[in-house]
Amino acid sequence: MSTAQSIDAQALDLMLRTGSRWVLWLLLGLSVAGLAVALERVFFFARERRPRRRIAGVLHFLRTAEPEKALHLLGDARSMDTAVARACLQNAKDGPAAIEEHVAATIESERVRYERGLAFLGTLGNNAPFVGLFGTVLGIVRSFHDLSTSTAQGTQAVMAGIAEALVATGVGLLVALPAVAAYNALMRHVETAAASAGALGHQILAHIKAERPGAPDNAAGAGKKDVEALPDAGPAEGR
């Protein structure tokens, strides 16, 4: 029992010493970090926006059976769409099945670049209210301890301390809401970019398949012609 009382006393002493102010500073620092991540992602997506004219030019050169010019037109453009188009054109000789694998691998690797830092925003949005609530708990514990040791004249000061402690919960919500909104908006942009890149990959693959018809169909047609070319041996002779 004495050990339990000692642990409780130590925990109470720690809460009384720390208070809730450090939680507010922590939330302020997290909000600044979240804002920095969100702005960095916005500038990143602005740099990686889809080059519509180049993509249209690539499709035009594919329709005219000029894949070399299509690859040259991409140049050093950076976006998920151009990465997929470059992977398709550079590996066009490997066949449609291999190109599909290259498209899937390219989209997954690009998603890693596009989602960098977004996990922090999601974590901040989910946990900032709990951090603020923890600060409120610390402030209320300290206020009630002061209430138990204060006189009637000190009650107003204690109630002011409780009100100050509740501010931590409000600050936690204030930090969480923009983080959640930014996370949802940026993740939506990533999903849109991945869908657009996948659609472009299918378009390029369709042009490549049109230029190189399927080998199995040709083989089947050739086999059918060979069978038709065989001389008719006539009915078999009786034994």
C-alpha positions in Angstrom: 0.0 0.0 0.0 2.8 2.4 0.9 4.5 1.7 -2.4 1.2 2.5 -4.3 0.8 5.7 -2.3 4.4 6.6 -3.1 3.9 6.1 -6.8 0.7 8.2 -6.7 2.5 10.9 -4.8 5.3 10.9 -7.3 2.9 11.0 -10.3 1.0 13.9 -8.7 4.2 15.8 -7.9 5.3 15.4 -11.5 2.0 16.7 -12.8 2.1 19.6 -10.5 5.7 20.5 -11.6 5.1 20.2 -15.3 1.7 21.8 -15.6 0.0 22.3 -19.0 2.1 25.1 -20.5 4.6 22.8 -22.2 1.7 21.1 -23.9 0.7 24.3 -25.5 4.2 24.9 -26.7 4.3 21.4 -28.1 1.1 21.9 -30.0 2.4 25.2 -31.3 5.6 23.5 -32.6 3.5 20.7 -34.2 1.2 23.2 -35.9 4.3 25.0 -37.4 5.7 21.6 -38.6 2.4 20.6 -40.1 2.1 23.9 -41.9 5.6 23.5 -43.3 4.8 20.0 -44.6 1.6 21.1 -46.2 3.2 24.0 -48.0 6.1 21.9 -49.1 3.7 19.3 -50.6 1.7 22.1 -52.3 4.9 23.5 -54.0 5.9 19.9 -54.9 2.6 19.2 -56.6 2.8 22.5 -58.4 6.2 21.5 -59.8 4.9 18.0 -60.7 1.8 19.1 -62.5 0.8 17.2 -65.6 2.4 18.7 -68.8 -0.8 18.4 -71.0 0.8 19.6 -74.2 3.7 17.1 -74.0 1.3 14.3 -73.2 -0.9 15.3 -76.2 2.3 15.4 -78.4 3.3 11.9 -77.2 0.0 10.4 -78.1 0.1 12.1 -81.5 3.5 10.7 -82.3 2.3 7.2 -81.1 -0.6 7.5 -83.5 1.8 8.3 -86.3 4.1 5.3 -85.3 7.0 7.6 -84.2 7.8 6.4 -80.6 11.3 7.8 -80.8 10.0 11.3 -81.2 7.4 10.7 -78.5 10.2 9.7 -76.0 12.3 12.7 -77.1 9.4 15.0 -76.5 9.1 14.0 -72.9 12.6 15.3 -72.2 13.2 15.9 -68.5 9.6 16.7 -67.6 8.8 15.5 -64.1 5.4 14.2 -63.1 3.7 10.8 -62.5 2.3 10.9 -66.0 5.6 11.5 -67.7 7.3 8.9 -65.6 4.7 6.3 -66.7 5.0 7.4 -70.3 8.8 7.2 -70.2 8.7 3.7 -68.7 6.3 2.6 -71.5 8.3 4.0 -74.3 11.7 2.9 -73.0 10.5 -0.7 -72.6 8.2 -0.9 -75.6 10.3 -3.7 -77.1 9.7 -6.0 -74.1 6.1 -6.6 -75.1 2.7 -5.6 -73.7 2.8 -7.9 -70.7 6.1 -6.5 -69.5 4.9 -2.9 -70.2 2.0 -3.4 -67.8 4.4 -4.5 -65.1 6.5 -1.4 -65.7 3.5 0.8 -65.5 2.4 -0.7 -62.2 6.0 -0.5 -60.7 6.4 3.1 -61.8 3.1 4.2 -60.3 4.0 2.6 -57.0 7.4 4.2 -56.9 6.0 7.6 -57.8 3.3 7.3 -55.0 6.1 7.0 -52.5 7.5 10.4 -53.7 4.0 11.9 -53.8 3.0 10.7 -50.3 6.2 11.8 -48.5 5.3 13.8 -45.4 1.6 13.1 -45.6 1.7 10.4 -42.9 2.9 13.2 -40.5 -0.2 15.3 -41.4 -2.5 12.3 -40.8 -0.9 11.4 -37.5 -1.1 15.1 -36.4 -4.7 15.4 -37.3 -5.6 12.2 -35.4 -3.6 12.8 -32.2 -3.5 16.6 -31.7 -6.8 16.6 -29.8 -5.5 13.9 -27.4 -2.4 15.9 -26.8 -4.5 19.0 -26.0 -6.7 16.8 -23.7 -3.7 15.6 -21.9 -2.7 19.2 -21.3 -6.2 20.0 -20.0 -5.9 17.0 -17.6 -2.6 18.3 -16.2 -4.0 21.8 -15.8 -7.1 20.6 -14.0 -5.1 18.3 -11.6 -3.0 21.3 -10.7 -6.0 23.6 -10.2 -7.8 21.1 -7.9 -4.6 20.6 -5.9 -4.4 24.4 -5.5 -8.1 24.5 -4.6 -7.5 21.9 -1.8 -4.8 24.0 -0.3 -6.1 27.5 -0.9 -8.4 29.7 1.2 -11.8 31.0 0.0 -10.1 34.1 -1.4 -8.0 31.9 -3.7 -11.0 30.2 -5.4 -11.2 32.7 -8.2 -7.5 32.1 -9.1 -8.1 28.4 -9.1 -11.1 28.7 -11.4 -9.0 30.9 -13.7 -6.4 28.1 -13.7 -9.1 25.6 -14.8 -10.2 27.8 -17.6 -6.6 28.2 -18.7 -6.2 24.4 -18.7 -9.2 24.0 -21.0 -7.5 26.1 -23.5 -5.2 23.2 -24.3 -8.1 21.1 -25.6 -9.2 24.0 -27.9 -5.7 24.5 -29.2 -5.5 20.7 -29.9 -8.6 20.9 -32.0 -7.4 24.0 -33.7 -4.2 22.2 -34.7 -6.0 19.0 -35.8 -8.7 20.4 -38.1 -6.4 22.1 -40.6 -4.1 19.0 -40.5 -6.9 16.7 -41.4 -8.2 19.0 -44.1 -4.7 19.3 -45.7 -4.2 15.6 -45.5 -7.5 14.7 -47.2 -6.9 17.3 -49.9 -3.3 16.2 -50.7 -4.2 12.5 -50.6 -7.0 13.2 -53.0 -4.5 14.9 -55.3 -2.2 11.8 -55.1 -5.1 9.5 -56.0 -6.1 11.6 -58.9 -2.5 11.7 -60.2 -2.2 7.9 -59.9 -5.5 7.4 -61.7 -4.4 9.8 -64.5 -1.0 8.1 -64.9 -2.7 4.6 -65.0 -5.1 5.8 -67.7 -2.2 7.2 -69.7 -0.3 4.0 -69.4 -3.3 2.1 -70.8 -3.5 4.5 -73.7 0.1 4.1 -74.6 -0.2 0.3 -74.2 -3.1 0.3 -76.6 -1.1 2.1 -79.3 1.8 -0.3 -78.8 -0.5 -3.3 -79.1 -2.0 -1.8 -82.3 1.5 -1.5 -83.8 2.5 -5.0 -82.7 -0.4 -7.4 -83.0 -0.5 -10.3 -80.6 1.8 -13.1 -81.5 -0.6 -15.9 -80.5 -3.2 -14.7 -83.1 -0.5 -14.7 -85.8 0.7 -18.1 -84.9 -2.8 -19.5 -84.9 -3.5 -17.9 -88.3 -0.2 -19.3 -89.7 -1.0 -22.8 -88.4 -4.4 -22.6 -90.0 -2.9 -21.7 -93.3 -0.3 -24.5 -93.0 -3.1 -27.0 -92.4 -5.1 -25.7 -95.4 -2.0 -26.0 -97.6 -1.5 -29.7 -96.9 -2.5 -32.0 -99.8 -5.6 -34.1 -99.4 -4.4 -37.7 -98.9 -7.9 -39.0 -99.7 -9.5 -41.9 -97.9 -7.3 -44.4 -96.1 -6.8 -47.7 -97.8 -8.3 -50.7 -96.1 -5.9 -53.1 -94.4 
